[in-house]
Amino acid sequence: METEATLGENCEIAVEATVGNAYSDDTSPPTLGDNSTVRAGTIIYDDVVIGDGFSTGHHAVVRELTDIGNDVLVGTQTVIDGRSTIGSHVSLQTGVYVPSHTEIGDNVFCGPNAVLTNDPYPVRQDEDLVGPTLEDGVSIGANATVLPGVSVGEGAFVAAGAVVTDDVPPETLAVGAPAEHAELPDPISGANTLNE
């Protein structure tokens, strides 16, 4: 284990993890809160601040200038590409990609291999990068893709495999490619309708 981090109480850092990875001469070592677990192969860069109850799978990456709240899971081979804010009680399952300039609220779930994006062009151009915003209580299904600058409203669901190209209103379901918005199913009848 390589570390010069500030660690809270009862932290478990695997010998094969790297906590504190300087990328310039002006960086500050990362800070991890109490009861954090960092598993083998994970790299946490400098200038990262993480709350209590943080946990990773294996080979996760948390890049610089990222702020993470309490009780956050960063799954195996998940990448947080830096310059992002992640709230508390967030679960990023295996293989999730979070690009730079992304905002994730509290109580958010991202299923396996969900991809958030921040670059509107497939070939690098001189554009500002703008990641998506996932508001509180959002759930993103496995293999879903959320495009740059898209906002997913509070309590909304994005179905597995959906490709979200436009903002998703609060308390709705985004389904398909490109995703269409539907009302959330009634918990009793299960009925829903697509919003036109």
Buried (B, 14 or more C-beta within 10 A) or exposed (E): EEBEBBBBEEBEBBEBBBBBBBEEEEBBBBBBBBBBBBBBBBBBBBBBBBBBBBBBBBBBBBBBBBBBBBBBBBBBBBBBBBBBBBBBBBBBBBBBBBBBBBBBBBBBBBBBBBBBBBBEEEEEEEEEBBBBBBBBBBBBBBBBBBBBBBBBBBBBBBBBBBBBBBBBBBEBBBBBEEBBBBBEEEEEEEEBEEEE
